[in-house]
Amino acid sequence: MNAKTESGQAKSLVIGGTGLVGGYIVEHLLRVDQRPFALSRSLQDKPGVDWFRGDLENPDTLNFPAFTILYCTADAVLLANALPRLFNPSLRRIVAFSSTSVITKQDTEVAAERDTIRKLLDAERRIAAACEQRNVGWTILRPTLIYAEGRDTNITPLSRLIRRFGFMPLVGGAPGLRQPVHAEDLAIGALAAASSRAAINKVYSLPGAETLAYREMIGRIFDGMRLPRRTISVPPSLWRAGFILAKPLFPGRQRRDGHSHDERHDFRSDACNSGLRLESTGLQSRVRLDQRLFANRFARQTRAINP
């Protein structure tokens, strides 16, 4: 069942329609002959889409015709703040994106990350409470590391560093685990959530199908670029000292990025600290990929970035 069959001629609003996941949601809605509304900060002119220019940070300026389904790939904190402005009598379903970091980084040593997790969990609670007060079904999706051909902030910067220097420094053996998930698969999951009664008022963690050690993930970037794998193991103490010197060049990165942090988690057995019900079946199976498909996408992405 797709979004169209469940909602008839339902009108959808996609917040973040030009982003990694939001762009794919818009694309898939067009494939089933919907004409969605889409919100972005800059003017757009994509055929078949009614674009609105605006920003969730200024919700009082937002004004939309009635819509029945809301997809939000933007910051869940901003969505929680803007929801009172977005509710309308026709709204029946909201699908919002958060992050598995609220589970996997609970014990982080980085104060800024602890603050982000606290805000995300609070936003999830507020979204759920506001929807339930108005009898609007909600679903919150928590993806892991997101990638998309040449446009993400995870794989793409690493590819450029490898192209520039020809090698990649790693802390120790870089055993930290990652579960990359493609942006389009998350879009498919969002559409499945909107059309599924079973997904109403639930939280889903959506990791990628394959769990990779960080060293192996870096190795696959080399493979995709048709370069020999060249990594250098750096002692943690030397890494910390080097990061302090290099941090002005990488303002958004953390000291332990991509090396010791373990993203893998048993999403089936853990309960959400947010107090929301956690499910890991159903939707998750809709976005899992064959390992070979993941490898092919990885290679396609890195070649697109570095022809």
Buried (B, 14 or more C-beta within 10 A) or exposed (E): EBBBEBBEEBBBBBBBBBBBBBBBBBBBBBEEEBEBBBBBEEEBEBEEBBBBEBBBEEBEEBEBEEBBBBBBBBBBBBBBBBBEBBBBEEBBBBBBBBBBBBBBBEEBEBEEBBEBBEBBBBBBBBBBEBBEEBEBBBBBBBBBBBBBBBBBEBBBBBBEBBBEEEBBBBBBEBBBBBBBBBBBBBBBBBBBBBBBEEBBBBBBBBBBBBBBBBBBBBBBBBBBBEBEBEBEEBEEEEBEEEBEEEEEEEEEEBBBBBBBBBBBBEBEEEEBEBEBEBBBEBBBEBBBBEEEBBBEBBBEBBBBBBE
